[in-house]
Amino acid sequence: MKRRRTIPVLRELLAKDTGNIADIMLKARPEALRMDRYLSWQDLYYRKAPEGLSTEQWWLGLKLHRTQARQDIQLLNATGQAFSFAPTQYIQQYLHRIDRASGTMFMTDANAVFSVTERDKYLLTSLAEEAIMSSMLEGAVVTRSEARELIRSNRPPRDEHEQMVMNNYRTMRMILQHKDEPLTPDFILSLHRSMVEGTLKAPEKAGQLRQAEDRVYIEDTRSGDIIHMPPAADSLTERLEALCAFANDKGEENYIHPIIRAIILHFQLSYDHPFVDGNGRTARSLFYWGMLHAGYWLFEYISVSREIYRHSRSYYESFLNTEEDDNDLNYFIIDQLGTIYESIVSLMQHLRTKQQLQEQLQLSLSGVPFINHRQRNVLLHFLQHPNSSTSVSLHCREYNVVRQTARTDLTGLEKQGLLTSEMISREFIFKPVPNLELQLREFIARIQPASANIG
């Protein structure tokens, strides 16, 4: 990470002979009202200031605009100063986009694509994706295909990296079970215990707040500089209680949008770093609790960590900008709103692609009496994931059918030349034949005349 420049202190800028404040604010106003960015000092320093302003004057004018709309919250930094944010037009625009997408897409795209059993199947896939990407953010070395196979088969993890993925997945399912309950310190400790089981060098630290002897800080791996020193260990119990009060909407004077509240939960747990390890994963899981608790059930099907992983540099910089610039949470909020919206867009694109494939497949196979809806779904899955596999046991769980029905489904597709099978660990594993799409087209061309004659 590039060495960061020290941010000019607002009161020191005001104490200088800066010129006419009203004129400075007028010239800084266009930047303050922009709908496409929220510049930090690190970014603004390298940009050309408006005509008639120095870089410091531009920063002063921008800060004065920002402070006018800021509202403090009842969460504090390590020195007892309140964090704050301003519900700018930029933020309101993103909230509107997310609310609109969350409120409408499952009345259209998803209902057209998913049956009840398919929703359950996609829920498993999305929870798995979140578990994989959140673990990879924290250093887990595992391919996505290996991780998906681990979760789908529910086999024992082979190493610490696979254990991280499985822990994350189980913790996400735990959140689904408790999303309607108030947040408590004990539940946060339970989340952490679930998240780090079998991965800590000191296993007794799982689900326990760090102690004074635990040296926990965040270091720049390149320079060796300490870039974040979390609050003292003896304050963590009180801080965790304050976090839960905030999560449960107790004590705040002003309205805070539920999405903003969930994002701040994510930030604050990461900032407090209350555990010796697993803080990032636990913080991201807490964001999911916040969203689901507020009724945003769409987020059962979304992996935010996938987008965070793709834009990890801005994710970490938004933490630093917030901490360095007067506890201004807008940096982190805006970064996460962008991430959330991109995650929704990714889901929408996935649904559209799935719908197109499904419509094509269903249209082609309509009227074929010996291909049922479960078999069509298996073929669709293999078209999208040609390197995956299934078994009678997996088919039973995914479609809630007995073993004989599952076996008939899969062997029926094998007899049609669309799947192959082999015995692995005393169970037959079914995979798509090579060039499944070509084979499926030939199969459809072969059986369509016969299907027409049946009618």
Secondary structure, DSSP 8 states (H G I E B T S, - for coil): ---------HHHHHHS----HHHHHHHHHHHHT-SS----HHHHTTS---TT--HHHHHHHHHHHHHHT-EEEEEE-TTS-EEEE---HHHHHHHHHHHHHHHHHHHHHHHHH--HHHHHHHHHHHHHHHHHHHHHHTT----HHHHHHHHHHT---SSHHHHHHHHHHHHHHHHHHHTTS---HHHHHHHHHHHHTTT-SSGGGTT----TT----EE-TTT--EEE----GGGHHHHHHHHHHHHTT-S-SS---HHHHHHHHHHHHHHH--SSS-HHHHHHHHHHHHHHHTT-GGGGG--HHHHHHHTHHHHHHHHHHHHHTTTBTHHHHHHHHHHHHHHHHHHHHHHHHHHHHHHHHHHHHTT-TT--HHHHHHHHHHHH-TT--EEHHHHHHHHT--HHHHHHHHHHHHHTTSEEEEEETTEEEEEE-TTHHHHHHHHHHHHHHHHHHH-
